[in-house]
């Protein structure tokens, strides 16, 4: 039985989520391959070949893959699918975009958001915003799986020496056209890969206050910036800052929640963090139920004091 991991990348570098997915794949098979589908993505294929435990990197490179259009990527995966018992991708926007299409075209049921491998056909996944864990068994010949990356440690990115096999790209499917992309550029760590995250919520009151209060703290701590859904919906920050069930799932070493009440959909996205610190003026706020350290205080006073103490 061989497992295929779909690499997450931007044609320039491999995303850290791929490393966690490789760890999950290694619990399913001793023979793990990585598929890199991109345009001028040789650097990505080389990085994938260095991942510990990877037996082979399969590289399909063509201009039609430049913008990661799901129809083209799915078509490439389908060519290879019969050779594999398991096909895995990170449970990110990219993985959630392509694998459902692959599963449908293979006429199998997708197994979504797994957090634990019990056996080659049985997995655990969270349901009800993480308040219950479902055990799922699949009898499909090919198992199509998205992996919640916070459930698995990252594989080493330096110890491998896999061979790279270049394969022919499938033709452009012509079913979609890339129109444009709006990106938020920042020198801070990427949210899903950051070891420290500071998140702001509705309690900040405005976009101006979010930036005034949160950015100096993030800069002082070398942290990524996050936000609750309420803060995003209110327009304080773009939606790619959102942490939660309908945003990004994170599990940093330190998560600092500021002015966040702790709605269940937010908790589902960050409660696996190693250490959680909460600052909220409401001592009854649900966020304190998951916090390792809590401070019931006015954030506009507490955060400047915290920055001062950090030197």
RABEL-V54513 format. One record per pair of residues at least 4 apart in sequence whose C-alpha atoms are under 8 Angstrom apart, sorted by sequence separation. I is the first residue (numbers start at 1). J is the second residue. If there is no record, write none. Layout:
# RABEL-V54513
i=I j=J
i=I j=J
This chain:
# RABEL-V54513
i=9 j=13
i=10 j=14
i=14 j=18
i=15 j=19
i=16 j=20
i=17 j=21
i=18 j=22
i=19 j=23
i=20 j=24
i=21 j=25
i=22 j=26
i=23 j=27
i=24 j=28
i=25 j=29
i=26 j=30
i=37 j=41
i=41 j=45
i=42 j=46
i=43 j=47
i=44 j=48
i=45 j=49
i=46 j=50
i=47 j=51
i=50 j=54
i=61 j=65
i=62 j=66
i=64 j=68
i=65 j=69
i=68 j=72
i=69 j=73
i=70 j=74
i=71 j=75
i=72 j=76
i=73 j=77
i=74 j=78
i=75 j=79
i=76 j=80
i=77 j=81
i=78 j=82
i=80 j=84
i=90 j=94
i=91 j=95
i=92 j=96
i=93 j=97
i=94 j=98
i=95 j=99
i=96 j=100
i=97 j=101
i=98 j=102
i=99 j=103
i=100 j=104
i=101 j=105
i=102 j=106
i=103 j=107
i=104 j=108
i=118 j=122
i=119 j=123
i=126 j=130
i=127 j=131
i=128 j=132
i=147 j=151
i=148 j=152
i=149 j=153
i=156 j=160
i=189 j=193
i=190 j=194
i=200 j=204
i=202 j=206
i=205 j=209
i=206 j=210
i=207 j=211
i=208 j=212
i=209 j=213
i=210 j=214
i=211 j=215
i=212 j=216
i=213 j=217
i=214 j=218
i=215 j=219
i=216 j=220
i=217 j=221
i=218 j=222
i=219 j=223
i=227 j=231
i=228 j=232
i=229 j=233
i=230 j=234
i=231 j=235
i=232 j=236
i=237 j=241
i=238 j=242
i=242 j=246
i=243 j=247
i=244 j=248
i=245 j=249
i=251 j=255
i=262 j=266
i=263 j=267
i=264 j=268
i=265 j=269
i=266 j=270
i=267 j=271
i=284 j=288
i=285 j=289
i=286 j=290
i=287 j=291
i=288 j=292
i=297 j=301
i=298 j=302
i=299 j=303
i=300 j=304
i=301 j=305
i=302 j=306
i=303 j=307
i=304 j=308
i=305 j=309
i=306 j=310
i=307 j=311
i=9 j=14
i=10 j=15
i=26 j=31
i=36 j=41
i=49 j=54
i=64 j=69
i=68 j=73
i=90 j=95
i=91 j=96
i=103 j=108
i=104 j=109
i=117 j=122
i=118 j=123
i=126 j=131
i=127 j=132
i=138 j=143
i=189 j=194
i=204 j=209
i=205 j=210
i=209 j=214
i=210 j=215
i=218 j=223
i=227 j=232
i=231 j=236
i=232 j=237
i=242 j=247
i=243 j=248
i=244 j=249
i=262 j=267
i=271 j=276
i=280 j=285
i=283 j=288
i=288 j=293
i=297 j=302
i=8 j=14
i=9 j=15
i=26 j=32
i=81 j=87
i=89 j=95
i=90 j=96
i=103 j=109
i=117 j=123
i=118 j=124
i=126 j=132
i=127 j=133
i=191 j=197
i=204 j=210
i=218 j=224
i=231 j=237
i=232 j=238
i=233 j=239
i=241 j=247
i=242 j=248
i=243 j=249
i=288 j=294
i=7 j=14
i=8 j=15
i=25 j=32
i=49 j=56
i=65 j=72
i=103 j=110
i=116 j=123
i=117 j=124
i=126 j=133
i=127 j=134
i=218 j=225
i=232 j=239
i=240 j=247
i=241 j=248
i=243 j=250
i=7 j=15
i=36 j=44
i=49 j=57
i=64 j=72
i=65 j=73
i=115 j=123
i=116 j=124
i=125 j=133
i=126 j=134
i=239 j=247
i=240 j=248
i=8 j=17
i=36 j=45
i=48 j=57
i=114 j=123
i=115 j=124
i=116 j=125
i=124 j=133
i=125 j=134
i=232 j=241
i=278 j=287
i=8 j=18
i=22 j=32
i=89 j=99
i=100 j=110
i=114 j=124
i=115 j=125
i=124 j=134
i=125 j=135
i=200 j=210
i=215 j=225
i=227 j=237
i=232 j=242
i=278 j=288
i=7 j=18
i=99 j=110
i=114 j=125
i=115 j=126
i=124 j=135
i=125 j=136
i=214 j=225
i=6 j=18
i=45 j=57
i=113 j=125
i=114 j=126
i=123 j=135
i=124 j=136
i=5 j=18
i=45 j=58
i=112 j=125
i=113 j=126
i=122 j=135
i=123 j=136
i=229 j=242
i=278 j=291
i=283 j=296
i=34 j=48
i=45 j=59
i=122 j=136
i=123 j=137
i=200 j=214
i=227 j=241
i=228 j=242
i=229 j=243
i=276 j=290
i=277 j=291
i=281 j=295
i=282 j=296
i=122 j=137
i=199 j=214
i=226 j=241
i=227 j=242
i=228 j=243
i=229 j=244
i=255 j=270
i=276 j=291
i=277 j=292
i=278 j=293
i=279 j=294
i=280 j=295
i=281 j=296
i=282 j=297
i=5 j=21
i=121 j=137
i=122 j=138
i=198 j=214
i=225 j=241
i=226 j=242
i=227 j=243
i=228 j=244
i=275 j=291
i=276 j=292
i=277 j=293
i=278 j=294
i=279 j=295
i=280 j=296
i=281 j=297
i=5 j=22
i=121 j=138
i=226 j=243
i=275 j=292
i=276 j=293
i=277 j=294
i=278 j=295
i=279 j=296
i=280 j=297
i=281 j=298
i=121 j=139
i=229 j=247
i=255 j=273
i=260 j=278
i=279 j=297
i=280 j=298
i=281 j=299
i=198 j=217
i=246 j=265
i=249 j=268
i=250 j=269
i=251 j=270
i=254 j=273
i=255 j=274
i=257 j=276
i=260 j=279
i=261 j=280
i=271 j=290
i=279 j=298
i=280 j=299
i=5 j=25
i=34 j=54
i=41 j=61
i=198 j=218
i=245 j=265
i=249 j=269
i=250 j=270
i=251 j=271
i=253 j=273
i=254 j=274
i=255 j=275
i=256 j=276
i=257 j=277
i=258 j=278
i=259 j=279
i=260 j=280
i=267 j=287
i=279 j=299
i=4 j=25
i=32 j=53
i=33 j=54
i=36 j=57
i=40 j=61
i=91 j=112
i=197 j=218
i=244 j=265
i=245 j=266
i=248 j=269
i=249 j=270
i=251 j=272
i=252 j=273
i=253 j=274
i=254 j=275
i=255 j=276
i=256 j=277
i=257 j=278
i=258 j=279
i=259 j=280
i=3 j=25
i=31 j=53
i=32 j=54
i=33 j=55
i=34 j=56
i=35 j=57
i=36 j=58
i=37 j=59
i=38 j=60
i=39 j=61
i=40 j=62
i=91 j=113
i=121 j=143
i=244 j=266
i=245 j=267
i=247 j=269
i=250 j=272
i=251 j=273
i=252 j=274
i=253 j=275
i=254 j=276
i=255 j=277
i=256 j=278
i=257 j=279
i=258 j=280
i=259 j=281
i=3 j=26
i=30 j=53
i=31 j=54
i=32 j=55
i=33 j=56
i=34 j=57
i=35 j=58
i=36 j=59
i=37 j=60
i=38 j=61
i=39 j=62
i=40 j=63
i=243 j=266
i=244 j=267
i=245 j=268
i=250 j=273
i=251 j=274
i=254 j=277
i=256 j=279
i=262 j=285
i=263 j=286
i=279 j=302
i=31 j=55
i=32 j=56
i=33 j=57
i=34 j=58
i=35 j=59
i=36 j=60
i=37 j=61
i=38 j=62
i=39 j=63
i=74 j=98
i=78 j=102
i=244 j=268
i=245 j=269
i=261 j=285
i=262 j=286
i=263 j=287
i=3 j=28
i=33 j=58
i=35 j=60
i=38 j=63
i=39 j=64
i=73 j=98
i=74 j=99
i=77 j=102
i=111 j=136
i=196 j=221
i=198 j=223
i=244 j=269
i=261 j=286
i=262 j=287
i=3 j=29
i=39 j=65
i=196 j=222
i=197 j=223
i=198 j=224
i=199 j=225
i=200 j=226
i=201 j=227
i=202 j=228
i=210 j=236
i=243 j=269
i=244 j=270
i=261 j=287
i=262 j=288
i=2 j=29
i=5 j=32
i=7 j=34
i=11 j=38
i=26 j=53
i=38 j=65
i=39 j=66
i=70 j=97
i=71 j=98
i=74 j=101
i=75 j=102
i=196 j=223
i=197 j=224
i=198 j=225
i=199 j=226
i=200 j=227
i=201 j=228
i=243 j=270
i=260 j=287
i=1 j=29
i=2 j=30
i=3 j=31
i=4 j=32
i=5 j=33
i=6 j=34
i=7 j=35
i=8 j=36
i=11 j=39
i=37 j=65
i=38 j=66
i=70 j=98
i=74 j=102
i=78 j=106
i=195 j=223
i=196 j=224
i=197 j=225
i=198 j=226
i=199 j=227
i=200 j=228
i=201 j=229
i=202 j=230
i=206 j=234
i=207 j=235
i=208 j=236
i=2 j=31
i=3 j=32
i=4 j=33
i=5 j=34
i=6 j=35
i=7 j=36
i=11 j=40
i=12 j=41
i=194 j=223
i=197 j=226
i=199 j=228
i=201 j=230
i=202 j=231
i=207 j=236
i=1 j=31
i=2 j=32
i=3 j=33
i=4 j=34
i=5 j=35
i=6 j=36
i=7 j=37
i=11 j=41
i=13 j=43
i=14 j=44
i=38 j=68
i=194 j=224
i=201 j=231
i=206 j=236
i=207 j=237
i=2 j=33
i=4 j=35
i=12 j=43
i=13 j=44
i=22 j=53
i=109 j=140
i=114 j=145
i=200 j=231
i=11 j=43
i=12 j=44
i=19 j=51
i=22 j=54
i=108 j=140
i=111 j=143
i=113 j=145
i=114 j=146
i=115 j=147
i=202 j=234
i=228 j=260
i=11 j=44
i=14 j=47
i=110 j=143
i=111 j=144
i=112 j=145
i=113 j=146
i=114 j=147
i=115 j=148
i=189 j=222
i=191 j=224
i=13 j=47
i=14 j=48
i=108 j=142
i=109 j=143
i=110 j=144
i=111 j=145
i=112 j=146
i=113 j=147
i=114 j=148
i=115 j=149
i=188 j=222
i=189 j=223
i=190 j=224
i=191 j=225
i=9 j=44
i=108 j=143
i=109 j=144
i=110 j=145
i=111 j=146
i=112 j=147
i=113 j=148
i=115 j=150
i=116 j=151
i=188 j=223
i=189 j=224
i=191 j=226
i=37 j=73
i=108 j=144
i=110 j=146
i=115 j=151
i=116 j=152
i=188 j=224
i=114 j=151
i=115 j=152
i=188 j=225
i=229 j=266
i=228 j=266
i=37 j=76
i=259 j=299
i=7 j=48
i=103 j=144
i=258 j=299
i=102 j=144
i=99 j=144
i=99 j=145
i=99 j=146
i=96 j=146
i=191 j=241
i=95 j=146
i=184 j=238
i=11 j=66
i=87 j=142
i=91 j=146
i=197 j=252
i=203 j=258
i=204 j=259
i=85 j=141
i=86 j=142
i=87 j=143
i=88 j=144
i=89 j=145
i=90 j=146
i=91 j=147
i=184 j=240
i=192 j=248
i=196 j=252
i=199 j=255
i=201 j=257
i=203 j=259
i=85 j=142
i=86 j=143
i=87 j=144
i=88 j=145
i=89 j=146
i=90 j=147
i=91 j=148
i=192 j=249
i=193 j=250
i=195 j=252
i=196 j=253
i=197 j=254
i=198 j=255
i=199 j=256
i=200 j=257
i=201 j=258
i=202 j=259
i=203 j=260
i=28 j=86
i=84 j=142
i=85 j=143
i=86 j=144
i=87 j=145
i=88 j=146
i=89 j=147
i=90 j=148
i=91 j=149
i=192 j=250
i=194 j=252
i=195 j=253
i=196 j=254
i=197 j=255
i=198 j=256
i=199 j=257
i=200 j=258
i=201 j=259
i=202 j=260
i=86 j=145
i=88 j=147
i=90 j=149
i=191 j=250
i=192 j=251
i=193 j=252
i=195 j=254
i=196 j=255
i=197 j=256
i=198 j=257
i=199 j=258
i=200 j=259
i=201 j=260
i=82 j=142
i=196 j=256
i=198 j=258
i=200 j=260
i=201 j=261
i=25 j=86
i=81 j=142
i=199 j=260
i=25 j=88
i=21 j=88
i=21 j=89
i=21 j=90
i=20 j=90
i=18 j=89
i=18 j=90
i=17 j=90
i=203 j=280
i=4 j=84
i=2 j=83
i=3 j=84
i=6 j=87
i=8 j=89
i=2 j=84
i=3 j=85
i=4 j=86
i=5 j=87
i=6 j=88
i=7 j=89
i=8 j=90
i=1 j=84
i=2 j=85
i=3 j=86
i=4 j=87
i=5 j=88
i=6 j=89
i=1 j=85
i=2 j=86
i=3 j=87
i=4 j=88
i=5 j=89
i=6 j=90
i=1 j=86
i=3 j=88
i=8 j=94
i=217 j=303
i=8 j=95
i=213 j=300
i=220 j=307
i=28 j=117
i=27 j=117
i=213 j=303
i=217 j=307
i=220 j=310
i=28 j=119
i=29 j=120
i=213 j=304
i=216 j=307
i=24 j=116
i=28 j=120
i=24 j=117
i=76 j=169
i=76 j=170
i=75 j=170
i=204 j=299
i=72 j=170
i=75 j=173
i=72 j=171
i=150 j=249
i=72 j=172
i=150 j=250
i=72 j=173
i=148 j=249
i=150 j=251
i=53 j=155
i=71 j=173
i=52 j=155
i=51 j=155
i=52 j=156
i=71 j=175
i=51 j=156
i=52 j=157
i=57 j=162
i=59 j=164
i=61 j=166
i=71 j=176
i=51 j=157
i=52 j=158
i=54 j=160
i=56 j=162
i=57 j=163
i=58 j=164
i=59 j=165
i=60 j=166
i=50 j=157
i=51 j=158
i=52 j=159
i=53 j=160
i=54 j=161
i=55 j=162
i=56 j=163
i=57 j=164
i=58 j=165
i=59 j=166
i=60 j=167
i=61 j=168
i=62 j=169
i=64 j=171
i=69 j=176
i=50 j=158
i=51 j=159
i=52 j=160
i=54 j=162
i=55 j=163
i=56 j=164
i=57 j=165
i=58 j=166
i=59 j=167
i=60 j=168
i=61 j=169
i=64 j=172
i=69 j=177
i=48 j=157
i=50 j=159
i=51 j=160
i=52 j=161
i=56 j=165
i=58 j=167
i=60 j=169
i=69 j=178
i=47 j=157
i=50 j=160
i=51 j=161
i=49 j=160
i=50 j=161
i=51 j=162
i=67 j=178
i=49 j=161
i=50 j=162
i=49 j=162
i=49 j=163
i=49 j=164
i=129 j=245
i=46 j=164
i=45 j=164
i=150 j=272
i=24 j=147
i=21 j=147
i=21 j=149
i=24 j=152
i=20 j=149
i=23 j=152
i=20 j=150
i=23 j=153
i=21 j=152
i=23 j=154
i=17 j=149
i=20 j=152
i=22 j=154
i=23 j=155
i=20 j=153
i=21 j=154
i=22 j=155
i=19 j=153
i=20 j=154
i=19 j=154
i=20 j=155
i=129 j=264
i=19 j=155
i=129 j=265
i=17 j=154
i=19 j=156
i=16 j=154
i=19 j=157
i=130 j=268
i=129 j=268
i=92 j=248
i=17 j=193
i=16 j=193
